[in-house]
């Protein structure tokens, strides 16, 4: 029986997708070489990698992740684990900046990112079985409050993970990537002093976080270097939210009306501090200079625009991804401290 024209058209429309064998034949290498390229390119010459890449692009080949996982015994994904409440994720632009950077860095390795929140006990109970069963190959852990229970869970699960910020109160080696919080704080306070300010207050982050502790330490060290006495009345503790920055600034203005500058440990809190200063009938920077920390998108939208300390967000994301992939491949833990940069705008 001969094929009819409609049957031939139907077969053309249902043509099978290209396979790894097709890629191997088109690129002139073995199936094993193609497989190694798909798994990261270990022990593959640059010429072979280029040939396989060209074949994949021309044929439109898409790797079968399920089949690959059966062979490699890996899930083929990495988790972005935020151990903060969900409202913090949507309020704080730093988290979305980091999420975007990590997603981009993993995409270069053809790996998807799984977003998980574990900001309370109920969420931790729900995610624990998922993580313990190794449904992801590694974890990028965000929020390093002292005694973070997710660290113990990940250790028990023997799941590779990297922390954003130095973990506090932990024994044993842990991988983390952090900005140089202390040096960044010192640079900001130095700038305020050199601008002629003498009554410099600070709004710190939570004292159970590395940023909260290290930025306060940098503030104190720079005051001491310039012979300025540390005054506890000039210190208020926030929680990195805008509302806490506004409330802390109001308390500072009430306690110490002659304050002429404030170093705020996050841009989001600094935005709140600016609102409190304006509400008190004062001008920025004429009456009070304001310096933030992060150089988040908030810094460029405040009025006046915020002088701040820039964290290298892209580098933090890139190094966290690099470290977790190295652990997945069997390497040990490592730590990275990245430099910050003073960005001068109109607020100070």
Secondary structure, DSSP 8 states (H G I E B T S, - for coil): ----HHHHHHHHHT-----HHHHHHHHTS-HHHHHHHHTT-TT--HHHHHHHHHHHHHHT----HHHHHHHHT--SEEEEEE-S-HHHHHH-HHHHHHHHHHHHHHHTTT-EEEEEE--SHHHHHHHHHHHHTTSSSEEEEE---TT-HHHHHHHHTT-EEEEES--SS--S---EEEE-HHHHHHHHHHHHHHTT--SEEEEE--TTSHHHHHHHHHHHHHHHHTT----GGGEEE--SSHHHHHHHHHHHHHH-TT--EEEESSHHHHHHHHHHHHHTT--TTTT-EEE-SB--GGGGTSSS--BEEE--HHHHHHHHHHHHHHHHTT----EEEE--EEE--TT-
